[in-house]
């Protein structure tokens, strides 16, 4: 890996693992965007302090947690907008207070056992729990139906899969973004639909990209199935039309794909399967 001018080998060795961890967490596991508010546990640790600076630079509001007032001050000095001393405050209540009761779209948690359950309570609708460490011990078995409440997501990523290829280790060129797993942007489009941030009416289908999500020609011919996700779509004037070729392709891929739409002012739950190369 090429080291930029001005960075010593000692500095690179000290920060490389931590920096790469923050990179995959905020750029790929859950791709943050300007205006987001996130919860990041252990904000004063090596990974946390890099996250404080990086998230601030991206325009993201970071709520950190730490185990002392001194650590909280350190996190805020590095860019955290808020830092909760979890030994003095209930971090769930404080997160709800900061976000006006909405919660956060993502929690980054390297603590594990001691914070997992309460972190789920901090998530907004369709939020993602990213548990990437277990400094307090491994997370106990999770009751998916009860704890994820039918709308939350959880993942346990590690650095290895995100650095499996040479391309993963190369910085994107100026103006380019990191390449995310195929289907990721489609997944977020669907999540935006279900959040109500993207509403689709009638002729706006193609413009909004749902036709592509349901399987445009290039998607239908592309290859292996990648993402199955659920989204609620409301339309007022006519039934959803999807290209005949794409529908046929999706039907062939199996019973996981369902399309339900007919009549005016109908709500339909649509599962879409996105093909990738």
C-alpha positions in Angstrom: 0.0 0.0 0.0 1.4 3.4 -1.0 1.9 5.8 1.9 1.4 9.5 1.1 4.2 11.9 1.4 4.5 13.4 4.9 3.3 10.3 6.7 6.1 8.4 8.4 6.2 4.6 8.5 5.8 4.7 12.2 2.6 6.8 11.9 1.3 4.5 9.2 1.9 1.4 11.2 0.2 2.9 14.2 -3.0 4.0 12.5 -3.4 1.7 9.5 -5.6 -1.0 11.1 -7.7 1.6 12.9 -8.0 3.8 9.9 -9.0 1.0 7.6 -11.6 -0.1 10.1 -13.2 3.3 10.2 -13.1 3.4 6.4 -15.1 0.3 5.9 -17.5 1.1 8.7 -18.6 4.5 7.4 -18.0 4.1 3.7 -19.2 0.6 3.1 -20.9 -1.2 6.0 -23.2 1.7 6.5 -22.5 4.6 4.1 -23.0 7.8 6.0 -23.9 11.0 4.4 -23.8 14.7 5.3 -26.6 15.5 7.7 -26.7 12.0 9.4 -26.5 11.6 13.1 -24.8 8.4 14.3 -23.9 6.8 17.6 -20.4 5.6 18.0 -19.4 3.7 21.1 -15.8 3.9 22.6 -15.4 7.3 21.0 -12.1 8.0 22.8 -10.4 4.8 21.6 -8.0 4.5 18.7 -10.8 3.7 16.2 -13.2 6.2 17.8 -10.8 9.2 17.6 -10.3 8.6 13.9 -14.0 8.3 13.4 -14.6 11.6 15.3 -12.4 13.4 12.8 -13.6 11.6 9.7 -17.3 11.9 10.4 -17.0 15.6 11.2 -15.3 16.2 7.9 -18.2 14.4 6.2 -20.7 16.6 7.8 -22.1 13.9 10.1 -23.2 14.6 13.6 -21.4 12.1 15.9 -22.8 11.1 19.3 -20.0 9.3 21.1 -19.9 7.3 24.3 -17.0 6.9 26.8 -16.4 5.8 30.3 -15.2 9.0 31.9 -15.5 12.8 31.6 -11.9 13.1 30.5 -12.4 10.6 27.6 -15.6 12.5 26.6 -13.6 15.7 26.4 -11.0 14.0 24.3 -13.6 12.7 21.9 -15.2 16.2 21.6 -11.8 17.7 21.0 -11.4 15.4 18.0 -14.7 16.3 16.5 -17.5 14.5 18.3 -20.5 16.8 18.6 -21.7 15.0 21.7 -20.2 12.5 24.1 -22.1 10.6 26.7 -20.4 9.3 29.9 -22.3 6.1 30.1 -21.2 5.6 33.7 -23.2 8.8 34.7 -26.0 8.9 32.1 -28.4 6.6 30.4 -27.1 6.7 26.8 -30.5 5.6 25.4 -32.3 8.5 27.0 -29.6 10.9 26.0 -29.6 9.8 22.3 -33.4 10.1 22.2 -33.1 13.6 23.7 -30.5 14.7 21.2 -32.4 13.4 18.2 -35.8 14.6 19.3 -37.0 11.1 20.0 -36.2 9.8 16.5 -33.1 7.8 17.3 -30.2 7.3 14.9 -30.0 5.4 11.6 -26.8 3.5 12.6 -25.0 2.5 15.8 -21.3 1.5 15.5 -20.4 -0.7 18.5 -17.1 -2.2 19.4 -18.0 -2.9 23.0 -20.3 -5.9 22.5 -22.2 -7.5 25.3 -22.6 -4.5 27.6 -24.0 -2.2 25.0 -25.8 -4.3 22.3 -29.3 -4.5 23.7 -29.5 -0.8 24.7 -28.0 0.2 21.4 -30.9 -1.4 19.5 -33.2 1.0 21.5 -31.3 3.9 20.0 -32.1 3.1 16.4 -34.6 4.8 14.3 -37.0 2.9 12.0 -35.0 0.6 9.7 -31.8 1.5 11.5 -28.7 -0.6 11.3 -26.8 -2.1 14.3 -23.1 -2.5 13.4 -21.4 -4.6 16.0 -17.7 -4.8 15.1 -16.0 -5.7 18.3 -16.5 -7.2 21.7 -14.3 -5.5 24.3 -16.9 -6.3 27.0 -17.5 -9.8 25.7 -19.3 -11.4 22.8 -22.9 -10.5 22.1 -25.3 -13.1 23.6 -27.7 -14.9 21.3 -30.1 -12.6 19.7 -33.9 -13.1 19.4 -34.2 -11.7 15.9 -38.0 -11.5 16.0 -38.3 -9.8 19.3 -35.2 -7.6 19.4 -35.1 -6.4 15.8 -38.8 -5.5 15.9 -39.5 -6.5 12.3 -37.7 -3.5 10.9 -34.1 -3.2 12.3 -30.9 -4.6 10.7 -27.8 -5.9 12.3 -24.4 -7.0 11.0 -21.1 -8.2 12.4 -18.5 -7.1 9.9 -14.7 -7.5 10.1 -11.8 -6.0 8.2 -10.8 -9.1 6.2 -13.6 -9.3 3.7 -13.4 -5.5 3.0 -9.7 -5.8 2.1 -9.9 -9.1 0.2 -8.8 -7.6 -3.2 -6.2 -5.2 -4.4 -9.0 -2.8 -5.4 -10.2 -2.6 -1.8 -6.8 -1.2 -0.8 -6.7 1.5 -3.4 -8.1 5.0 -2.6 -10.7 6.1 -5.1 -9.7 8.7 -7.6 -10.8 12.2 -7.1 -14.5 12.6 -7.7 -15.1 8.8 -7.3 -16.7 7.0 -4.4 -15.6 3.7 -2.9 -17.2 0.8 -4.7 -19.8 -0.7 -2.5 -21.2 -4.3 -2.6 -23.5 -4.7 -5.5 -27.1 -3.8 -4.7 -26.1 -1.5 -1.9 -27.5 1.7 -3.5 -30.6 -0.2 -4.5 -31.0 -1.4 -0.9 -30.8 2.2 0.3 -33.3 3.3 -2.3 -35.7 0.8 -0.9 -35.0 1.8 2.6 -35.7 5.4 1.6 -39.0 4.3 0.2 -40.0 2.6 3.4 -38.9 5.7 5.4 -41.2 7.9 3.3 -38.2 10.0 2.1 -38.9 8.9 -1.4 -42.4 8.8 -2.7 -43.4 7.3 -6.0 -46.4 8.4 -7.9 -47.5 7.2 -11.3 -45.1 8.3 -14.1 -42.3 9.1 -11.7 -41.4 5.4 -11.5 -38.7 5.5 -14.1 -37.2 8.7 -12.8 -37.1 7.4 -9.3 -35.3 4.3 -10.5 -37.8 1.7 -9.4 -38.0 0.3 -12.9 -34.2 -0.3 -12.6 -34.7 -1.8 -9.1 -37.3 -4.2 -10.3 -35.0 -5.3 -13.0 -34.3 -3.3 -16.1 -32.9 -5.1 -19.1 -29.3 -4.8 -18.1 -30.1 -5.9 -14.5 -32.2 -8.8 -15.7 -29.4 -10.1 -17.9 -26.6 -9.5 -15.4 -26.3 -12.6 -13.4 -26.5 -13.8 -9.8 -29.1 -12.6 -7.4 -27.8 -10.1 -4.9 -30.2 -8.3 -2.7 -33.8 -9.0 -1.6 -35.4 -6.2 0.3 -38.9 -5.1 1.2 -40.3 -1.7 0.5 -43.7 -0.1 0.6 -44.8 1.7 -2.6 -47.8 4.0 -2.8 -49.2 5.1 -6.2 -52.5 6.8 -7.0 -53.4 6.5 -10.6 -52.4 3.2 -12.1 -50.9 -0.2 -11.4 -47.2 -0.6 -11.3 -45.8 -1.5 -14.7 -42.5 -3.4 -14.9 -40.8 -4.4 -18.1 -42.1 -7.8 -19.3 -38.6 -9.1 -19.8 -37.6 -8.2 -16.2 -40.7 -9.7 -14.7 -40.1 -12.9 -16.6 -36.5 -13.0 -15.3 -37.5 -12.4 -11.7 -40.2 -15.0 -11.9 -37.7 -17.5 -13.1 -35.4 -16.7 -10.1 -38.0 -18.1 -7.8 -40.7 -17.7 -5.2 -38.7 -15.1 -3.3 -39.9 -12.4 -5.7 -43.5 -11.2 -5.4 -45.2 -8.3 -7.2 -48.6 -7.1 -6.1 -50.2 -4.1 -7.8 -53.5 -3.3 -9.3 -56.1 -0.6 -9.3 -55.9 3.0 -8.1 -54.8 4.3 -4.6 -53.4 0.8 -3.7 -50.6 0.0 -1.3 -48.5 -2.9 -2.4 -45.6 -4.6 -0.8 -43.0 -5.3 -3.5 -40.0 -7.5 -3.1 -37.4 -6.7 -5.7 -34.4 -8.9 -6.6 -31.5 -7.0 -8.2 -29.1 -8.9 -10.5 -25.5 -8.0 -10.7 -22.6 -9.0 -12.8 
